[in-house]
Amino acid sequence: MTGDKISAARLLRTARGQMDGIIKMIEDNRYCIDISNQIMACQAILAKVNKEVLQAHISHCVMDACGEQGKEKVAEIAQVLDKLL
């Protein structure tokens, strides 16, 4: 991955910490809605880091494979993914 490795790693460490917290919440029989909210927060972080990874792939790997001719099309795909994710 040639994108922002530091940001992606930081987000994944945060998600890992949240997962540990969720497991503890379940073990402690915490309120279901609180657990669900933490699960959704973790999912949001994973979606964000996945978006960063995909954007890095498009910006570097795909762009290198397409050359200059594909630059405009790659930008269009990146915009659609940004909206989708």
PDB file with one MODEL, atoms N, CA, C and O in Angstrom:
MODEL        1
ATOM      1  N   MET A   1       0.864  -1.185   0.000  1.00  0.00           N
ATOM      2  CA  MET A   1       0.000   0.000   0.000  1.00  0.00           C
ATOM      3  C   MET A   1       0.896   1.230   0.000  1.00  0.00           C
ATOM      4  O   MET A   1       1.775   1.376   0.849  1.00  0.00           O
ATOM      5  N   THR A   2       0.664   2.092  -0.946  1.00  0.00           N
ATOM      6  CA  THR A   2       1.506   3.279  -1.043  1.00  0.00           C
ATOM      7  C   THR A   2       0.810   4.526  -0.526  1.00  0.00           C
ATOM      8  O   THR A   2       1.382   5.615  -0.565  1.00  0.00           O
ATOM      9  N   GLY A   3      -0.408   4.382  -0.048  1.00  0.00           N
ATOM     10  CA  GLY A   3      -1.148   5.526   0.482  1.00  0.00           C
ATOM     11  C   GLY A   3      -0.626   5.928   1.848  1.00  0.00           C
ATOM     12  O   GLY A   3       0.529   5.659   2.178  1.00  0.00           O
ATOM     13  N   ASP A   4      -1.442   6.551   2.616  1.00  0.00           N
ATOM     14  CA  ASP A   4      -1.064   7.018   3.938  1.00  0.00           C
ATOM     15  C   ASP A   4      -1.073   5.853   4.922  1.00  0.00           C
ATOM     16  O   ASP A   4      -2.076   5.585   5.583  1.00  0.00           O
ATOM     17  N   LYS A   5       0.060   5.171   5.003  1.00  0.00           N
ATOM     18  CA  LYS A   5       0.164   3.988   5.866  1.00  0.00           C
ATOM     19  C   LYS A   5      -0.028   4.336   7.329  1.00  0.00           C
ATOM     20  O   LYS A   5      -0.617   3.564   8.086  1.00  0.00           O
ATOM     21  N   ILE A   6       0.464   5.488   7.725  1.00  0.00           N
ATOM     22  CA  ILE A   6       0.372   5.893   9.129  1.00  0.00           C
ATOM     23  C   ILE A   6      -1.086   6.072   9.531  1.00  0.00           C
ATOM     24  O   ILE A   6      -1.502   5.601  10.589  1.00  0.00           O
ATOM     25  N   SER A   7      -1.857   6.745   8.698  1.00  0.00           N
ATOM     26  CA  SER A   7      -3.277   6.959   8.981  1.00  0.00           C
ATOM     27  C   SER A   7      -4.037   5.640   9.018  1.00  0.00           C
ATOM     28  O   SER A   7      -4.842   5.412   9.921  1.00  0.00           O
ATOM     29  N   ALA A   8      -3.787   4.771   8.043  1.00  0.00           N
ATOM     30  CA  ALA A   8      -4.481   3.484   7.990  1.00  0.00           C
ATOM     31  C   ALA A   8      -4.148   2.637   9.216  1.00  0.00           C
ATOM     32  O   ALA A   8      -5.038   2.035   9.817  1.00  0.00           O
ATOM     33  N   ALA A   9      -2.882   2.590   9.583  1.00  0.00           N
ATOM     34  CA  ALA A   9      -2.474   1.801  10.747  1.00  0.00           C
ATOM     35  C   ALA A   9      -3.083   2.359  12.026  1.00  0.00           C
ATOM     36  O   ALA A   9      -3.505   1.598  12.897  1.00  0.00           O
ATOM     37  N   ARG A  10      -3.132   3.681  12.145  1.00  0.00           N
ATOM     38  CA  ARG A  10      -3.716   4.320  13.329  1.00  0.00           C
ATOM     39  C   ARG A  10      -5.197   3.976  13.444  1.00  0.00           C
ATOM     40  O   ARG A  10      -5.680   3.636  14.524  1.00  0.00           O
ATOM     41  N   LEU A  11      -5.909   4.065  12.332  1.00  0.00           N
ATOM     42  CA  LEU A  11      -7.331   3.734  12.338  1.00  0.00           C
ATOM     43  C   LEU A  11      -7.567   2.270  12.691  1.00  0.00           C
ATOM     44  O   LEU A  11      -8.496   1.947  13.430  1.00  0.00           O
ATOM     45  N   LEU A  12      -6.727   1.388  12.163  1.00  0.00           N
ATOM     46  CA  LEU A  12      -6.883  -0.038  12.462  1.00  0.00           C
ATOM     47  C   LEU A  12      -6.566  -0.347  13.926  1.00  0.00           C
ATOM     48  O   LEU A  12      -7.207  -1.206  14.532  1.00  0.00           O
ATOM     49  N   ARG A  13      -5.580   0.348  14.493  1.00  0.00           N
ATOM     50  CA  ARG A  13      -5.302   0.166  15.922  1.00  0.00           C
ATOM     51  C   ARG A  13      -6.471   0.656  16.767  1.00  0.00           C
ATOM     52  O   ARG A  13      -6.802   0.051  17.787  1.00  0.00           O
ATOM     53  N   THR A  14      -7.091   1.742  16.347  1.00  0.00           N
ATOM     54  CA  THR A  14      -8.271   2.250  17.050  1.00  0.00           C
ATOM     55  C   THR A  14      -9.406   1.230  16.989  1.00  0.00           C
ATOM     56  O   THR A  14     -10.062   0.960  17.995  1.00  0.00           O
ATOM     57  N   ALA A  15      -9.632   0.665  15.800  1.00  0.00           N
ATOM     58  CA  ALA A  15     -10.683  -0.348  15.648  1.00  0.00           C
ATOM     59  C   ALA A  15     -10.381  -1.575  16.500  1.00  0.00           C
ATOM     60  O   ALA A  15     -11.284  -2.150  17.108  1.00  0.00           O
ATOM     61  N   ARG A  16      -9.117  -1.972  16.545  1.00  0.00           N
ATOM     62  CA  ARG A  16      -8.734  -3.118  17.380  1.00  0.00           C
ATOM     63  C   ARG A  16      -9.029  -2.831  18.843  1.00  0.00           C
ATOM     64  O   ARG A  16      -9.524  -3.701  19.559  1.00  0.00           O
ATOM     65  N   GLY A  17      -8.728  -1.613  19.293  1.00  0.00           N
ATOM     66  CA  GLY A  17      -9.032  -1.225  20.669  1.00  0.00           C
ATOM     67  C   GLY A  17     -10.528  -1.246  20.935  1.00  0.00           C
ATOM     68  O   GLY A  17     -10.973  -1.679  21.998  1.00  0.00           O
ATOM     69  N   GLN A  18     -11.294  -0.779  19.971  1.00  0.00           N
ATOM     70  CA  GLN A  18     -12.749  -0.807  20.118  1.00  0.00           C
ATOM     71  C   GLN A  18     -13.260  -2.237  20.182  1.00  0.00           C
ATOM     72  O   GLN A  18     -14.161  -2.539  20.965  1.00  0.00           O
ATOM     73  N   MET A  19     -12.695  -3.119  19.368  1.00  0.00           N
ATOM     74  CA  MET A  19     -13.108  -4.524  19.394  1.00  0.00           C
ATOM     75  C   MET A  19     -12.834  -5.131  20.767  1.00  0.00           C
ATOM     76  O   MET A  19     -13.671  -5.853  21.309  1.00  0.00           O
ATOM     77  N   ASP A  20     -11.671  -4.840  21.322  1.00  0.00           N
ATOM     78  CA  ASP A  20     -11.358  -5.334  22.669  1.00  0.00           C
ATOM     79  C   ASP A  20     -12.378  -4.812  23.677  1.00  0.00           C
ATOM     80  O   ASP A  20     -12.820  -5.542  24.564  1.00  0.00           O
ATOM     81  N   GLY A  21     -12.743  -3.541  23.528  1.00  0.00           N
ATOM     82  CA  GLY A  21     -13.746  -2.952  24.410  1.00  0.00           C
ATOM     83  C   GLY A  21     -15.107  -3.601  24.247  1.00  0.00           C
ATOM     84  O   GLY A  21     -15.821  -3.815  25.227  1.00  0.00           O
ATOM     85  N   ILE A  22     -15.464  -3.911  23.020  1.00  0.00           N
ATOM     86  CA  ILE A  22     -16.758  -4.555  22.752  1.00  0.00           C
ATOM     87  C   ILE A  22     -16.794  -5.944  23.387  1.00  0.00           C
ATOM     88  O   ILE A  22     -17.792  -6.332  23.995  1.00  0.00           O
ATOM     89  N   ILE A  23     -15.712  -6.676  23.244  1.00  0.00           N
ATOM     90  CA  ILE A  23     -15.649  -8.009  23.857  1.00  0.00           C
ATOM     91  C   ILE A  23     -15.829  -7.897  25.365  1.00  0.00           C
ATOM     92  O   ILE A  23     -16.566  -8.681  25.964  1.00  0.00           O
ATOM     93  N   LYS A  24     -15.161  -6.926  25.979  1.00  0.00           N
ATOM     94  CA  LYS A  24     -15.298  -6.722  27.426  1.00  0.00           C
ATOM     95  C   LYS A  24     -16.732  -6.341  27.786  1.00  0.00           C
ATOM     96  O   LYS A  24     -17.268  -6.811  28.790  1.00  0.00           O
ATOM     97  N   MET A  25     -17.352  -5.488  26.967  1.00  0.00           N
ATOM     98  CA  MET A  25     -18.743  -5.107  27.217  1.00  0.00           C
ATOM     99  C   MET A  25     -19.651  -6.338  27.212  1.00  0.00           C
ATOM    100  O   MET A  25     -20.539  -6.466  28.055  1.00  0.00           O
ATOM    101  N   ILE A  26     -19.422  -7.234  26.260  1.00  0.00           N
ATOM    102  CA  ILE A  26     -20.235  -8.450  26.175  1.00  0.00           C
ATOM    103  C   ILE A  26     -19.988  -9.327  27.402  1.00  0.00           C
ATOM    104  O   ILE A  26     -20.927  -9.846  28.005  1.00  0.00           O
ATOM    105  N   GLU A  27     -18.729  -9.485  27.760  1.00  0.00           N
ATOM    106  CA  GLU A  27     -18.390 -10.296  28.932  1.00  0.00           C
ATOM    107  C   GLU A  27     -18.985  -9.718  30.217  1.00  0.00           C
ATOM    108  O   GLU A  27     -19.342 -10.458  31.134  1.00  0.00           O
ATOM    109  N   ASP A  28     -19.086  -8.387  30.271  1.00  0.00           N
ATOM    110  CA  ASP A  28     -19.637  -7.710  31.448  1.00  0.00           C
ATOM    111  C   ASP A  28     -21.157  -7.570  31.400  1.00  0.00           C
ATOM    112  O   ASP A  28     -21.752  -6.928  32.266  1.00  0.00           O
ATOM    113  N   ASN A  29     -21.783  -8.170  30.390  1.00  0.00           N
ATOM    114  CA  ASN A  29     -23.242  -8.102  30.223  1.00  0.00           C
ATOM    115  C   ASN A  29     -23.766  -6.666  30.175  1.00  0.00           C
ATOM    116  O   ASN A  29     -24.764  -6.335  30.816  1.00  0.00           O
ATOM    117  N   ARG A  30     -23.081  -5.828  29.411  1.00  0.00           N
ATOM    118  CA  ARG A  30     -23.512  -4.443  29.273  1.00  0.00           C
ATOM    119  C   ARG A  30     -24.779  -4.370  28.426  1.00  0.00           C
ATOM    120  O   ARG A  30     -25.160  -5.335  27.764  1.00  0.00           O
ATOM    121  N   TYR A  31     -25.416  -3.214  28.462  1.00  0.00           N
ATOM    122  CA  TYR A  31     -26.663  -2.951  27.752  1.00  0.00           C
ATOM    123  C   TYR A  31     -26.473  -3.173  26.247  1.00  0.00           C
ATOM    124  O   TYR A  31     -25.521  -2.670  25.650  1.00  0.00           O
ATOM    125  N   CYS A  32     -27.380  -3.923  25.653  1.00  0.00           N
ATOM    126  CA  CYS A  32     -27.270  -4.326  24.247  1.00  0.00           C
ATOM    127  C   CYS A  32     -27.123  -3.138  23.295  1.00  0.00           C
ATOM    128  O   CYS A  32     -26.330  -3.189  22.354  1.00  0.00           O
ATOM    129  N   ILE A  33     -27.870  -2.092  23.533  1.00  0.00           N
ATOM    130  CA  ILE A  33     -27.815  -0.923  22.641  1.00  0.00           C
ATOM    131  C   ILE A  33     -26.443  -0.264  22.724  1.00  0.00           C
ATOM    132  O   ILE A  33     -25.923   0.207  21.713  1.00  0.00           O
ATOM    133  N   ASP A  34     -25.856  -0.225  23.905  1.00  0.00           N
ATOM    134  CA  ASP A  34     -24.501   0.328  24.044  1.00  0.00           C
ATOM    135  C   ASP A  34     -23.494  -0.510  23.251  1.00  0.00           C
ATOM    136  O   ASP A  34     -22.605   0.032  22.595  1.00  0.00           O
ATOM    137  N   ILE A  35     -23.643  -1.819  23.319  1.00  0.00           N
ATOM    138  CA  ILE A  35     -22.760  -2.709  22.561  1.00  0.00           C
ATOM    139  C   ILE A  35     -22.959  -2.481  21.062  1.00  0.00           C
ATOM    140  O   ILE A  35     -21.992  -2.375  20.307  1.00  0.00           O
ATOM    141  N   SER A  36     -24.204  -2.407  20.650  1.00  0.00           N
ATOM    142  CA  SER A  36     -24.501  -2.183  19.236  1.00  0.00           C
ATOM    143  C   SER A  36     -23.908  -0.861  18.736  1.00  0.00           C
ATOM    144  O   SER A  36     -23.358  -0.800  17.636  1.00  0.00           O
ATOM    145  N   ASN A  37     -24.020   0.177  19.538  1.00  0.00           N
ATOM    146  CA  ASN A  37     -23.448   1.475  19.157  1.00  0.00           C
ATOM    147  C   ASN A  37     -21.940   1.382  18.979  1.00  0.00           C
ATOM    148  O   ASN A  37     -21.389   1.982  18.055  1.00  0.00           O
ATOM    149  N   GLN A  38     -21.270   0.644  19.844  1.00  0.00           N
ATOM    150  CA  GLN A  38     -19.825   0.484  19.721  1.00  0.00           C
ATOM    151  C   GLN A  38     -19.463  -0.347  18.492  1.00  0.00           C
ATOM    152  O   GLN A  38     -18.457  -0.080  17.834  1.00  0.00           O
ATOM    153  N   ILE A  39     -20.271  -1.341  18.187  1.00  0.00           N
ATOM    154  CA  ILE A  39     -20.040  -2.135  16.978  1.00  0.00           C
ATOM    155  C   ILE A  39     -20.167  -1.252  15.740  1.00  0.00           C
ATOM    156  O   ILE A  39     -19.348  -1.347  14.826  1.00  0.00           O
ATOM    157  N   MET A  40     -21.182  -0.399  15.702  1.00  0.00           N
ATOM    158  CA  MET A  40     -21.362   0.498  14.551  1.00  0.00           C
ATOM    159  C   MET A  40     -20.219   1.492  14.442  1.00  0.00           C
ATOM    160  O   MET A  40     -19.800   1.830  13.335  1.00  0.00           O
ATOM    161  N   ALA A  41     -19.706   1.967  15.572  1.00  0.00           N
ATOM    162  CA  ALA A  41     -18.568   2.884  15.543  1.00  0.00           C
ATOM    163  C   ALA A  41     -17.339   2.187  14.965  1.00  0.00           C
ATOM    164  O   ALA A  41     -16.589   2.776  14.187  1.00  0.00           O
ATOM    165  N   CYS A  42     -17.142   0.945  15.347  1.00  0.00           N
ATOM    166  CA  CYS A  42     -16.018   0.167  14.830  1.00  0.00           C
ATOM    167  C   CYS A  42     -16.180  -0.074  13.324  1.00  0.00           C
ATOM    168  O   CYS A  42     -15.212   0.024  12.570  1.00  0.00           O
ATOM    169  N   GLN A  43     -17.388  -0.384  12.897  1.00  0.00           N
ATOM    170  CA  GLN A  43     -17.651  -0.581  11.475  1.00  0.00           C
ATOM    171  C   GLN A  43     -17.361   0.691  10.687  1.00  0.00           C
ATOM    172  O   GLN A  43     -16.845   0.627   9.571  1.00  0.00           O
ATOM    173  N   ALA A  44     -17.687   1.833  11.257  1.00  0.00           N
ATOM    174  CA  ALA A  44     -17.439   3.108  10.573  1.00  0.00           C
ATOM    175  C   ALA A  44     -15.941   3.329  10.388  1.00  0.00           C
ATOM    176  O   ALA A  44     -15.505   3.795   9.335  1.00  0.00           O
ATOM    177  N   ILE A  45     -15.165   3.000  11.397  1.00  0.00           N
ATOM    178  CA  ILE A  45     -13.716   3.141  11.274  1.00  0.00           C
ATOM    179  C   ILE A  45     -13.178   2.206  10.199  1.00  0.00           C
ATOM    180  O   ILE A  45     -12.349   2.611   9.383  1.00  0.00           O
ATOM    181  N   LEU A  46     -13.642   0.962  10.192  1.00  0.00           N
ATOM    182  CA  LEU A  46     -13.183   0.010   9.181  1.00  0.00           C
ATOM    183  C   LEU A  46     -13.585   0.456   7.780  1.00  0.00           C
ATOM    184  O   LEU A  46     -12.813   0.292   6.835  1.00  0.00           O
ATOM    185  N   ALA A  47     -14.775   1.014   7.635  1.00  0.00           N
ATOM    186  CA  ALA A  47     -15.204   1.523   6.329  1.00  0.00           C
ATOM    187  C   ALA A  47     -14.308   2.673   5.887  1.00  0.00           C
ATOM    188  O   ALA A  47     -13.960   2.783   4.711  1.00  0.00           O
ATOM    189  N   LYS A  48     -13.936   3.527   6.835  1.00  0.00           N
ATOM    190  CA  LYS A  48     -13.080   4.672   6.500  1.00  0.00           C
ATOM    191  C   LYS A  48     -11.700   4.207   6.047  1.00  0.00           C
ATOM    192  O   LYS A  48     -11.174   4.702   5.050  1.00  0.00           O
ATOM    193  N   VAL A  49     -11.118   3.267   6.768  1.00  0.00           N
ATOM    194  CA  VAL A  49      -9.786   2.796   6.379  1.00  0.00           C
ATOM    195  C   VAL A  49      -9.857   2.017   5.073  1.00  0.00           C
ATOM    196  O   VAL A  49      -8.925   2.083   4.271  1.00  0.00           O
ATOM    197  N   ASN A  50     -10.940   1.282   4.840  1.00  0.00           N
ATOM    198  CA  ASN A  50     -11.104   0.584   3.566  1.00  0.00           C
ATOM    199  C   ASN A  50     -11.179   1.584   2.418  1.00  0.00           C
ATOM    200  O   ASN A  50     -10.603   1.358   1.353  1.00  0.00           O
ATOM    201  N   LYS A  51     -11.878   2.670   2.632  1.00  0.00           N
ATOM    202  CA  LYS A  51     -11.972   3.727   1.613  1.00  0.00           C
ATOM    203  C   LYS A  51     -10.588   4.278   1.305  1.00  0.00           C
ATOM    204  O   LYS A  51     -10.251   4.486   0.140  1.00  0.00           O
ATOM    205  N   GLU A  52      -9.785   4.516   2.335  1.00  0.00           N
ATOM    206  CA  GLU A  52      -8.429   5.028   2.132  1.00  0.00           C
ATOM    207  C   GLU A  52      -7.581   4.036   1.343  1.00  0.00           C
ATOM    208  O   GLU A  52      -6.828   4.428   0.451  1.00  0.00           O
ATOM    209  N   VAL A  53      -7.703   2.748   1.673  1.00  0.00           N
ATOM    210  CA  VAL A  53      -6.934   1.717   0.971  1.00  0.00           C
ATOM    211  C   VAL A  53      -7.346   1.653  -0.495  1.00  0.00           C
ATOM    212  O   VAL A  53      -6.494   1.579  -1.380  1.00  0.00           O
ATOM    213  N   LEU A  54      -8.658   1.681  -0.753  1.00  0.00           N
ATOM    214  CA  LEU A  54      -9.130   1.632  -2.144  1.00  0.00           C
ATOM    215  C   LEU A  54      -8.722   2.869  -2.927  1.00  0.00           C
ATOM    216  O   LEU A  54      -8.357   2.771  -4.099  1.00  0.00           O
ATOM    217  N   GLN A  55      -8.782   4.035  -2.288  1.00  0.00           N
ATOM    218  CA  GLN A  55      -8.360   5.258  -2.977  1.00  0.00           C
ATOM    219  C   GLN A  55      -6.867   5.221  -3.288  1.00  0.00           C
ATOM    220  O   GLN A  55      -6.440   5.675  -4.349  1.00  0.00           O
ATOM    221  N   ALA A  56      -6.073   4.681  -2.365  1.00  0.00           N
ATOM    222  CA  ALA A  56      -4.639   4.550  -2.620  1.00  0.00           C
ATOM    223  C   ALA A  56      -4.394   3.590  -3.779  1.00  0.00           C
ATOM    224  O   ALA A  56      -3.529   3.833  -4.621  1.00  0.00           O
ATOM    225  N   HIS A  57      -5.146   2.515  -3.819  1.00  0.00           N
ATOM    226  CA  HIS A  57      -4.999   1.548  -4.906  1.00  0.00           C
ATOM    227  C   HIS A  57      -5.324   2.186  -6.252  1.00  0.00           C
ATOM    228  O   HIS A  57      -4.590   2.018  -7.225  1.00  0.00           O
ATOM    229  N   ILE A  58      -6.423   2.911  -6.293  1.00  0.00           N
ATOM    230  CA  ILE A  58      -6.815   3.569  -7.541  1.00  0.00           C
ATOM    231  C   ILE A  58      -5.777   4.621  -7.938  1.00  0.00           C
ATOM    232  O   ILE A  58      -5.370   4.705  -9.096  1.00  0.00           O
ATOM    233  N   SER A  59      -5.365   5.413  -6.965  1.00  0.00           N
ATOM    234  CA  SER A  59      -4.449   6.517  -7.252  1.00  0.00           C
ATOM    235  C   SER A  59      -3.063   6.048  -7.674  1.00  0.00           C
ATOM    236  O   SER A  59      -2.370   6.750  -8.410  1.00  0.00           O
ATOM    237  N   HIS A  60      -2.660   4.891  -7.223  1.00  0.00           N
ATOM    238  CA  HIS A  60      -1.300   4.452  -7.511  1.00  0.00           C
ATOM    239  C   HIS A  60      -1.274   3.229  -8.423  1.00  0.00           C
ATOM    240  O   HIS A  60      -0.784   3.310  -9.550  1.00  0.00           O
ATOM    241  N   CYS A  61      -1.789   2.114  -7.956  1.00  0.00           N
ATOM    242  CA  CYS A  61      -1.697   0.861  -8.717  1.00  0.00           C
ATOM    243  C   CYS A  61      -2.443   0.942 -10.048  1.00  0.00           C
ATOM    244  O   CYS A  61      -1.884   0.635 -11.100  1.00  0.00           O
ATOM    245  N   VAL A  62      -3.694   1.353  -9.993  1.00  0.00           N
ATOM    246  CA  VAL A  62      -4.505   1.422 -11.215  1.00  0.00           C
ATOM    247  C   VAL A  62      -3.977   2.516 -12.137  1.00  0.00           C
ATOM    248  O   VAL A  62      -3.890   2.331 -13.351  1.00  0.00           O
ATOM    249  N   MET A  63      -3.629   3.647 -11.555  1.00  0.00           N
ATOM    250  CA  MET A  63      -3.118   4.762 -12.366  1.00  0.00           C
ATOM    251  C   MET A  63      -1.834   4.353 -13.092  1.00  0.00           C
ATOM    252  O   MET A  63      -1.655   4.674 -14.267  1.00  0.00           O
ATOM    253  N   ASP A  64      -0.948   3.652 -12.398  1.00  0.00           N
ATOM    254  CA  ASP A  64       0.292   3.202 -13.037  1.00  0.00           C
ATOM    255  C   ASP A  64      -0.006   2.227 -14.166  1.00  0.00           C
ATOM    256  O   ASP A  64       0.664   2.253 -15.199  1.00  0.00           O
ATOM    257  N   ALA A  65      -0.988   1.380 -13.985  1.00  0.00           N
ATOM    258  CA  ALA A  65      -1.344   0.407 -15.017  1.00  0.00           C
ATOM    259  C   ALA A  65      -1.998   1.069 -16.229  1.00  0.00           C
ATOM    260  O   ALA A  65      -1.821   0.611 -17.358  1.00  0.00           O
ATOM    261  N   CYS A  66      -2.750   2.143 -15.998  1.00  0.00           N
ATOM    262  CA  CYS A  66      -3.473   2.809 -17.087  1.00  0.00           C
ATOM    263  C   CYS A  66      -2.625   3.835 -17.826  1.00  0.00           C
ATOM    264  O   CYS A  66      -2.839   4.086 -19.012  1.00  0.00           O
ATOM    265  N   GLY A  67      -1.683   4.417 -17.138  1.00  0.00           N
ATOM    266  CA  GLY A  67      -0.903   5.478 -17.747  1.00  0.00           C
ATOM    267  C   GLY A  67      -1.700   6.769 -17.781  1.00  0.00           C
ATOM    268  O   GLY A  67      -2.742   6.882 -17.135  1.00  0.00           O
ATOM    269  N   GLU A  68      -1.226   7.708 -18.509  1.00  0.00           N
ATOM    270  CA  GLU A  68      -1.846   9.041 -18.567  1.00  0.00           C
ATOM    271  C   GLU A  68      -3.230   9.019 -19.195  1.00  0.00           C
ATOM    272  O   GLU A  68      -4.070   9.843 -18.834  1.00  0.00           O
ATOM    273  N   GLN A  69      -3.497   8.114 -20.114  1.00  0.00           N
ATOM    274  CA  GLN A  69      -4.789   8.075 -20.791  1.00  0.00           C
ATOM    275  C   GLN A  69      -5.929   7.766 -19.832  1.00  0.00           C
ATOM    276  O   GLN A  69      -7.049   8.236 -20.034  1.00  0.00           O
ATOM    277  N   GLY A  70      -5.667   6.996 -18.810  1.00  0.00           N
ATOM    278  CA  GLY A  70      -6.722   6.608 -17.895  1.00  0.00           C
ATOM    279  C   GLY A  70      -6.919   7.549 -16.729  1.00  0.00           C
ATOM    280  O   GLY A  70      -7.773   7.307 -15.877  1.00  0.00           O
ATOM    281  N   LYS A  71      -6.142   8.624 -16.674  1.00  0.00           N
ATOM    282  CA  LYS A  71      -6.176   9.536 -15.526  1.00  0.00           C
ATOM    283  C   LYS A  71      -7.575  10.084 -15.254  1.00  0.00           C
ATOM    284  O   LYS A  71      -8.018  10.098 -14.106  1.00  0.00           O
ATOM    285  N   GLU A  72      -8.261  10.527 -16.278  1.00  0.00           N
ATOM    286  CA  GLU A  72      -9.596  11.106 -16.126  1.00  0.00           C
ATOM    287  C   GLU A  72     -10.593  10.040 -15.657  1.00  0.00           C
ATOM    288  O   GLU A  72     -11.420  10.305 -14.784  1.00  0.00           O
ATOM    289  N   LYS A  73     -10.519   8.869 -16.219  1.00  0.00           N
ATOM    290  CA  LYS A  73     -11.438   7.794 -15.840  1.00  0.00           C
ATOM    291  C   LYS A  73     -11.180   7.331 -14.407  1.00  0.00           C
ATOM    292  O   LYS A  73     -12.122   7.032 -13.674  1.00  0.00           O
ATOM    293  N   VAL A  74      -9.930   7.269 -14.012  1.00  0.00           N
ATOM    294  CA  VAL A  74      -9.590   6.889 -12.646  1.00  0.00           C
ATOM    295  C   VAL A  74     -10.146   7.923 -11.669  1.00  0.00           C
ATOM    296  O   VAL A  74     -10.657   7.565 -10.608  1.00  0.00           O
ATOM    297  N   ALA A  75     -10.050   9.187 -12.019  1.00  0.00           N
ATOM    298  CA  ALA A  75     -10.603  10.251 -11.167  1.00  0.00           C
ATOM    299  C   ALA A  75     -12.116  10.101 -11.034  1.00  0.00           C
ATOM    300  O   ALA A  75     -12.667  10.311  -9.954  1.00  0.00           O
ATOM    301  N   GLU A  76     -12.785   9.742 -12.120  1.00  0.00           N
ATOM    302  CA  GLU A  76     -14.234   9.529 -12.073  1.00  0.00           C
ATOM    303  C   GLU A  76     -14.591   8.363 -11.145  1.00  0.00           C
ATOM    304  O   GLU A  76     -15.516   8.466 -10.338  1.00  0.00           O
ATOM    305  N   ILE A  77     -13.860   7.268 -11.264  1.00  0.00           N
ATOM    306  CA  ILE A  77     -14.111   6.109 -10.407  1.00  0.00           C
ATOM    307  C   ILE A  77     -13.874   6.467  -8.939  1.00  0.00           C
ATOM    308  O   ILE A  77     -14.640   6.053  -8.068  1.00  0.00           O
ATOM    309  N   ALA A  78     -12.829   7.224  -8.666  1.00  0.00           N
ATOM    310  CA  ALA A  78     -12.530   7.636  -7.294  1.00  0.00           C
ATOM    311  C   ALA A  78     -13.654   8.477  -6.723  1.00  0.00           C
ATOM    312  O   ALA A  78     -13.991   8.340  -5.547  1.00  0.00           O
ATOM    313  N   GLN A  79     -14.238   9.344  -7.532  1.00  0.00           N
ATOM    314  CA  GLN A  79     -15.368  10.175  -7.063  1.00  0.00           C
ATOM    315  C   GLN A  79     -16.585   9.318  -6.740  1.00  0.00           C
ATOM    316  O   GLN A  79     -17.265   9.550  -5.741  1.00  0.00           O
ATOM    317  N   VAL A  80     -16.857   8.336  -7.578  1.00  0.00           N
ATOM    318  CA  VAL A  80     -17.998   7.458  -7.340  1.00  0.00           C
ATOM    319  C   VAL A  80     -17.782   6.646  -6.077  1.00  0.00           C
ATOM    320  O   VAL A  80     -18.701   6.511  -5.268  1.00  0.00           O
ATOM    321  N   LEU A  81     -16.585   6.100  -5.891  1.00  0.00           N
ATOM    322  CA  LEU A  81     -16.293   5.343  -4.677  1.00  0.00           C
ATOM    323  C   LEU A  81     -16.402   6.215  -3.421  1.00  0.00           C
ATOM    324  O   LEU A  81     -16.867   5.773  -2.371  1.00  0.00           O
ATOM    325  N   ASP A  82     -15.967   7.444  -3.564  1.00  0.00           N
ATOM    326  CA  ASP A  82     -16.055   8.376  -2.427  1.00  0.00           C
ATOM    327  C   ASP A  82     -17.501   8.559  -1.987  1.00  0.00           C
ATOM    328  O   ASP A  82     -17.797   8.579  -0.792  1.00  0.00           O
ATOM    329  N   LYS A  83     -18.392   8.692  -2.948  1.00  0.00           N
ATOM    330  CA  LYS A  83     -19.812   8.840  -2.637  1.00  0.00           C
ATOM    331  C   LYS A  83     -20.409   7.535  -2.101  1.00  0.00           C
ATOM    332  O   LYS A  83     -21.223   7.540  -1.177  1.00  0.00           O
ATOM    333  N   LEU A  84     -19.991   6.434  -2.696  1.00  0.00           N
ATOM    334  CA  LEU A  84     -20.525   5.126  -2.327  1.00  0.00           C
ATOM    335  C   LEU A  84     -20.103   4.703  -0.926  1.00  0.00           C
ATOM    336  O   LEU A  84     -20.910   4.192  -0.149  1.00  0.00           O
ATOM    337  N   LEU A  85     -18.848   4.919  -0.618  1.00  0.00           N
ATOM    338  CA  LEU A  85     -18.321   4.468   0.662  1.00  0.00           C
ATOM    339  C   LEU A  85     -18.416   5.573   1.680  1.00  0.00           C
ATOM    340  O   LEU A  85     -18.020   5.387   2.831  1.00  0.00           O
TER     341      LEU A  85
ENDMDL
END
